[in-house]
Each structure stands twice: as structure tokens, then as C-alpha cells.
């Protein structure tokens, strides 16, 4: 299907893009890599009056650096840049591991971190990873910057708390120093989106789990963490039987997604399976 008519803008600077959003953000869509927006427009699920293509901002918003005790990632950074970053492999390997299983080579070389997070597909991988890392989103407008925690950023299917006049410019988090991490998912064979995925950040000392952060993709409308599960893991041995016991039944009450890729009960069951796999993979490292 052919998209409906729209006006196209290609701002050369961040200030120019923000001014466009300030003037008519309600009727505009920002396009980064375009992997999510263009298919939606072709199906007429999205019919924006204006497209603001921010490809011109790549030189300014494409970076991975460590500064002020935080890992900072520009919103126009590609998945491949994350996957191949030596800094992230050393300081936050959970992100390169997750980025390596996003889509295919073409998607990873063009799709952006910021675009994926703002699109907020419940089956995408990076939202759950950012949730497990306690990341923060830096949202910028002509009025300045505000910071939104990942925990409150995702508000529903394809919905976030970003305002129409704001642009996600940076993602930042503290490196999980001394923690063991892993991302495991059951992928859709065609799209490689997660039917269910689990991002695990685990502290271990003397063969026991000292703390844990686990976030799930594909399970519900938004990425989820489960306080009860994380608390149950504390003090448990790192053997498979102990971890399986701690994970048993934690997702039984969740309002899970249901579609042709899996029923609610199937997704709840897979959440237990992939929680165990992610934790075991993390503690073995």
C-alpha cells in the first residue's frame, strides 16, 4: 500500500529539529532509521502530516562514551555500533549481546537505539535491556532537557511518555560493575522480535546471588520487572535447581500478550524458561 501524502523535512541541526517539533509536533513524526515508521505508513497505521527526518543529526547524536561515571549512548547510534563497541563489551556487555540478536545485518546497520526505544514495540529487545540496567532517557525540547527513567518511560503498546515537542537525544546508565549479565530470548523466526525475552543483571558472591534485576520483553504490553522474583533470587545458590525453584510461577498472574505467536499461558511459561536461561548464562560468566 502507498502511504498517505505528507510533507518532508530534513533538519540540519538539533535546534532546527526541535523548533519544528515545537511548532507542530502533534502532526509530525520523527524518522530515525525508519524501520518501524515506514512499514506503519505503508499500511496506513500511521498517517502523519509531516515527516522530520533526523538523518542529518547522526554526526551529533551517534556516540558511545563514558563520562561523569555514566555510560552515555546517543539516540542515533546504530544497533551495530552497540554490538561492536569495545567500551560496552568491557563495561556493559548486556547491550552488545542484545544488539547482536536484533533483526538482521541490514537492520542493525541502519536501525537506531533511540528509534527502537521511542517506537516501544513490546516485542523489541532494547526496552527490557534498558529497564534491567536502570537506564535514563534524556528528552530534549526547545525548553531544555528532562530525564525520564526507563521504568516510567514505556507507557503502553507503541506508547511512551515522550511529549510531541520532545526528541530522545541520549540514553545513560551506570555500568553494572562487578555484575554478571545475559540476554536470552525466544525469537520470532521471521522478524527476530522476541516472543519472550529476559535481560538479567545479577550480583554473585560466594556462590550465591546477592542481587538481581530481570526485565522481560514480549511478555506484556510494556517491558516488565518483577520485584518478587528478584527478591526470591537473593541468597539462592547459583545451581540450576535453586534458580528454577526461585523462578517457578512468578509470571502466573501477569496480563500477558496473546497473538498468533503464542497464547497468554505459553508466554507465561516461556517467561519462566527464559528467566532461568538468562540467569544461568549470566552466573556462568
Secondary structure as the mmCIF struct_conf table of DSSP 4:
data_model
#
loop_
_struct_conf.conf_type_id
_struct_conf.id
_struct_conf.beg_label_comp_id
_struct_conf.beg_label_asym_id
_struct_conf.beg_label_seq_id
_struct_conf.end_label_comp_id
_struct_conf.end_label_asym_id
_struct_conf.end_label_seq_id
HELX_LH_PP_P HELX_LH_PP_P1 UNK A 2 UNK A 5
STRN STRN1 UNK A 7 UNK A 9
BEND BEND1 UNK A 12 UNK A 13
HELX_RH_AL_P HELX_RH_AL_P1 UNK A 14 UNK A 24
HELX_RH_3T_P HELX_RH_3T_P1 UNK A 25 UNK A 27
STRN STRN2 UNK A 28 UNK A 31
BEND BEND2 UNK A 32 UNK A 33
TURN_TY1_P TURN_TY1_P1 UNK A 35 UNK A 36
HELX_RH_AL_P HELX_RH_AL_P2 UNK A 37 UNK A 42
TURN_TY1_P TURN_TY1_P2 UNK A 43 UNK A 44
BEND BEND3 UNK A 45 UNK A 45
BEND BEND4 UNK A 49 UNK A 49
STRN STRN3 UNK A 50 UNK A 53
HELX_RH_3T_P HELX_RH_3T_P2 UNK A 55 UNK A 57
HELX_RH_AL_P HELX_RH_AL_P3 UNK A 58 UNK A 61
STRN STRN4 UNK A 64 UNK A 67
TURN_TY1_P TURN_TY1_P3 UNK A 68 UNK A 69
STRN STRN5 UNK A 70 UNK A 74
TURN_TY1_P TURN_TY1_P4 UNK A 75 UNK A 76
STRN STRN6 UNK A 78 UNK A 78
HELX_RH_AL_P HELX_RH_AL_P4 UNK A 79 UNK A 84
HELX_RH_AL_P HELX_RH_AL_P5 UNK A 86 UNK A 91
HELX_RH_AL_P HELX_RH_AL_P6 UNK A 93 UNK A 99
TURN_TY1_P TURN_TY1_P5 UNK A 100 UNK A 101
BEND BEND5 UNK A 102 UNK A 103
HELX_RH_AL_P HELX_RH_AL_P7 UNK A 105 UNK A 110
STRN STRN7 UNK A 112 UNK A 112
HELX_RH_AL_P HELX_RH_AL_P8 UNK A 113 UNK A 119
TURN_TY1_P TURN_TY1_P6 UNK A 120 UNK A 120
TURN_TY1_P TURN_TY1_P7 UNK A 122 UNK A 123
BEND BEND6 UNK A 125 UNK A 125
HELX_RH_AL_P HELX_RH_AL_P9 UNK A 126 UNK A 132
TURN_TY1_P TURN_TY1_P8 UNK A 133 UNK A 134
STRN STRN8 UNK A 136 UNK A 141
TURN_TY1_P TURN_TY1_P9 UNK A 142 UNK A 143
STRN STRN9 UNK A 144 UNK A 149
HELX_RH_AL_P HELX_RH_AL_P10 UNK A 150 UNK A 153
STRN STRN10 UNK A 154 UNK A 156
TURN_TY1_P TURN_TY1_P10 UNK A 157 UNK A 158
STRN STRN11 UNK A 159 UNK A 160
BEND BEND7 UNK A 161 UNK A 161
TURN_TY1_P TURN_TY1_P11 UNK A 164 UNK A 165
STRN STRN12 UNK A 167 UNK A 173
TURN_TY1_P TURN_TY1_P12 UNK A 177 UNK A 178
STRN STRN13 UNK A 180 UNK A 187
TURN_TY1_P TURN_TY1_P13 UNK A 189 UNK A 191
STRN STRN14 UNK A 194 UNK A 205
TURN_TY1_P TURN_TY1_P14 UNK A 206 UNK A 207
STRN STRN15 UNK A 208 UNK A 217
BEND BEND8 UNK A 218 UNK A 222
STRN STRN16 UNK A 224 UNK A 225
HELX_RH_AL_P HELX_RH_AL_P11 UNK A 227 UNK A 233
TURN_TY1_P TURN_TY1_P15 UNK A 234 UNK A 235
STRN STRN17 UNK A 237 UNK A 237
BEND BEND9 UNK A 238 UNK A 239
HELX_RH_AL_P HELX_RH_AL_P12 UNK A 240 UNK A 247
TURN_TY1_P TURN_TY1_P16 UNK A 248 UNK A 253
BEND BEND10 UNK A 254 UNK A 254
STRN STRN18 UNK A 259 UNK A 259
TURN_TY1_P TURN_TY1_P17 UNK A 260 UNK A 261
STRN STRN19 UNK A 262 UNK A 262
HELX_RH_AL_P HELX_RH_AL_P13 UNK A 264 UNK A 283
TURN_TY1_P TURN_TY1_P18 UNK A 284 UNK A 284
#
